[in-house]
Amino acid sequence: MKLIVGLGNPGEKYNNTRHNVGFRVVDLLVQERGLSWKTNKRLQVEVAKGDNFVLAKPLTFMNNSGIAVKKLMTNYKCQMPNLYLIHDDIDLLLGKIKIAKNRGAAGHHGVESVIEHLKSKDFNRIRLGIGLSRGDPVDFVLNKFEREERVEVNKMVEKTIKIIQFALENDLEPAIDRY
């Protein structure tokens, strides 16, 4: 069972913000796969189940994402190599995608929380470039994309979906080269 977790903040207020690009990817995957979200209050997540995978969005807010991810890992008996975390990255140019494994959080508080709660960094991360921070990083990630940036963001999200779909049947690392 593969566990694919998009990081973001719950609530209308945060829809389409830079910090919620992870949510956006899993939302579109749910749509494309004809699945639907179900809220699991005990796990503090929204989940959508496929045949060999679970898509999830933590409802704990970004900086406490590790609480929900730990509960998901335990509930679904998921092993570390089968965890895929999708999140924004202000150190990557807009539209750039990088795959990482066994790396530090690089200041991303959501990833820090996951590492802290899992007591490991040995999981797959799909880092999505939201543009280099201009000014206060907190304000930057909580703002929506500019109109002229949206085309590039849409391309990045679509490419990420293809990477994940490939990874569901294969390993993740070759997916980045394929797409």
Order of alpha helices (4+ residues) and beta strands (2+ residues): beta-alpha-beta-beta-beta-alpha-beta-beta-alpha-beta-alpha-alpha-alpha
